[in-house]
Amino acid sequence: MKTALEPGAVLPHRVYCVCTKNSPFALQHFSRLATCNFPGIVTSMAFGVFIHRTDSIYDDVPSERYQFPKQYLSRAQHCEGDWIIYLEPSKVRNTKGYFAIAKVQEIIADPRNADMHLAIIEPGTYLDFGDPVPFRDADDVVEQGLLNDNGKISGRAQAAVRELSPMDFSRIVERGLGQDHDILPRVDQASQPGGFQETHAPFAHLSARDRINQLTNRVVRDRNFRKTVLRAYGERCAITGLRLINGGGRAEAEAAHIRPVEYDGPDIVSNGLALSGTAHWMFDRGLVGLAEDLTILVSRQSNDLDAVKGLINGSGKLCVPERPANRPRPEFLTWHRENCFKH
């Protein structure tokens, strides 16, 4: 007699199994059954979609927390301990679509608002997609679980918090992380492990389990961090103001963390700067820094103050991204001034 998990087995109306969230058994077997739309399967893993917009009335910081009303509590709790994908609504001008991914560490009551709850994001897990995924792809929607029996978008699409099938999760992550791009620099900078593995992972059609492994891969995270930072700054060095493209069409600028990964700096655009190789070297060594108003500071310990000042763009201030949400956050700049910049 075949077990319920063997190919070709006749499955009963409902299957029950108790197993740990994100265990190999749950990720490998239940995700396979769920993607086949077996009506009786109840999985212990629950990926999700959180809708977010930068002008939201909610107290959201996507890399740290997501605020939501009580009506979504049970849905959010299903995602506790699992990964969610952030979606910017289609009605937002120049929407990014599915733009980032993060792991929900826990769900708590909002201590400052009795009507709200918070999804706390596990530190170091948030990652912007190097290639944001549009809600619609040609005439189809990427999130197939939103379609009803007639192939039309159901009312679930309006839910700010909703569960996401393993198949849709894998599809969105594949598109968000899996494309190379010409703006990447010719050579990457050596990075610290930061607790993540260093090996490369192929971008073929992978299972939900393998996608999760990619999300903690330092090489994958560095590559997507570079894409998002360089795109936000228009491939232009934020200190010199120069936009240099080599003969192969690749940007000369590199992506620098303001607060480094090895000191718990997150892989988010607002903790990043697009810098030329020389400016990156000086910034990491504290020879240049940034004031609160984004004035570029030059260390008095530099051996050639005039030469360093000559590299700075004419405004004397940082060249910032067009989107305010992509600009450096004050707490990261403060950390750099207090821990790295040589006054």
Secondary structure, 3 states (H helix, E strand, C coil): CCCCCCCCCCCCCCECCCCCCCCHHHHHHHHHHHHCCCCCECCCCCEEEEECCCCCCCCCECCCEEEEEHHHHHHHHHCCCCEEEEECCCCCCCCCCEEEEEEEEEEEECCCCCCEEEEEECCCCCEEEEEEECCEECCEECCHHHECCCCCECHHHHCCEEEECHHHHHHHHHHHHCCCCCCCCCCCCCCCCCCCECCCCCCCCCCHHHHHHHHCEHHHHHHHHHHHHHHHCCCCCCCCCCCCECCCCCECCEEEECCCHHHCCCCCHHHEEEECHHHHHHHHCCCEEECCCCEEEECCCCCCHHHHHHHCCCCCECCCCCCHHHCCCHHHHHHHHHHCCCC
